[in-house]
Structure formats: structure tokens, C-alpha cells
Amino acid sequence: MTSGLGTTLRQWRDRLSPAAAGLPTGHARRARGLRREELAELAGISVDYVVRLEQGRFVTPSAQVVAALARALQLTRDERDHLHRLARLVPPPDAEVSDHIPPGLHRLVHRMGHGAVAVFAADWRLIRWNRPWAALVGDPAPVRPELRNFARDVFPPDGAAPRLAHWPVVSLTGGSVQPAIVADLRRATGRFPGSRRLHDLIRTLTAGNARFAALWAEGAVGAHREEHKIIEHPVAGPITVDCDVLTDGDAELKIVMLTAMPGSEDETRLRLATVAGAVSAPRTPDPAG
């Protein structure tokens, strides 16, 4: 079964009723949804153009035509993006980096139990964490939201201390973390080219950190996927953890998980740190609860 541009347009035209499109309805209608003439009128294109699209005689409409069809057919964002891809076009980017976390991801973070999990936005701003995360590296709640940013911690201005960790956290990945973060931020600028927040962050990092400026000038594009760290926990002692980064959805949310080797002394220390943090933590609102 084909699922090309023409077939998909016909399916979406058939499902949209004239009433939903704000058109008058008559009793003698054979079409289940919109007629081609009605779609053409709503989209501001000719009927012949709609016919050629649906019959597969033309498969590369312009971005303006695709956007008009998406509006006329009342498509969701996912459907709009799919229509662009069928037309061999890049879907339009969102204007701004989003801090919205879908309910399912919110529940996942909350229900991870003893696992230390946090969610970062596309620009590496920390936007959600669970109690084990706060117990393991320190509670970020007192830090202003715009300063809860991992890239700011990786590339601090001269003399600035990290804000997301309350005690030393040493990377075991060598010199690969800094280039990976810079490449990931450049990747985000392609996804959110109009984001003022993202561009302000990059401007701040470029002006305040020579290493960031040098790496940014290289133009690399990539994603930060994994890292290995030693957390110098004040109660449990040094804990070696794996840091894995998963990306969720079009918003480019980054789900970061800190785990230790199963059955190892590090896993025992991680559990001790979680328990110690849960006992000593002040009663502040839980961002994951």
C-alpha cells in the first residue's frame, strides 16, 4: 500500500468535514470530506494543482504550498512535518527551545526509583530532576533556572564555580566532553534557528570562555551521547558512574541517567548516596513530583 504524497493528501482531505473547515454543508454530497475544489479554495491554489498532487503527477510542491495545504487540512504538527518530508522538504523549525515535558516522560522520571535521572532542554538547561539526582550531585533547586545549564558549567567564565554539582564531579572521558557539548549546541541551532535563548547562551559562552570560542569556530555538529564520571560524594565517597544521554522527540529533550556497574562497590555507594540525600534533604518541592 502506497503512502506517498498524493495518497496522504486524499486521505486527509476525506477525513476533514466541510463543517470543520467552516464551509457550508449540503444534502447532496458524495464526498466524505472536502471536495478538491474546496481544498483548493482553502489553500489558495488551483484545482488542477490539487489534482496533479493527488494523482502523483507532481510530487515536489513548494514550502509555501505545503504550508497552505497543512493549514487548510488542519494538520497536527507531526502531520505537517510528515507532509513536508513527503514533499522532500525540511519541516519548519520551532521558534524557541521548549521546556515542556510530556506527561509520559514526567512520569518516567518520577518513577525511576533509585535511578538518578534528569531532563535537559535542547540548550542543556536543566528542567527536571528526581530526588536521587539531587541526592547524588546536590539539589539544583536554589539555582536560578536560567543558570541551571550544563554547558555553562562545562565552559564557566573565569573563576566561576559549577552550579549543577555541589561537590566535585570529574569526567573520565578525557577531552571529548567539551567538543561534544559545543557540537551538540550547534546541532540545536539547526533545529531552533530562531531561538533567542539559545543564541544568547552561545553569545555568552563565546564572550566568556576562550575554549568555547575556539571550539565553536571549528563548526563541528554532533550530539553528546555518553560520558563516565567520578562523583566525590561527601557521604558515600567517590562513585564512578556511567552518564548516558537519550534524546526524546522533536523538542530535542535530553534524558540523562547516572548509573553504576551492577553489583559493584560503586553501585553500593550510589545507593548509600541516594539514601543519605533523601534523609538530609530539606523539604523543598520535588521538580519530578
Helices and strands as residue ranges (DSSP letters): H 5-15, H 36-43, H 47-54, H 63-72, H 77-86, H 103-110, E 116-120, E 126-129, H 131-137, G 145-147, H 150-154, E 169-171, G 174-176, H 177-191, H 196-208, H 210-218, E 226-233, E 237-248, E 253-259, H 265-280
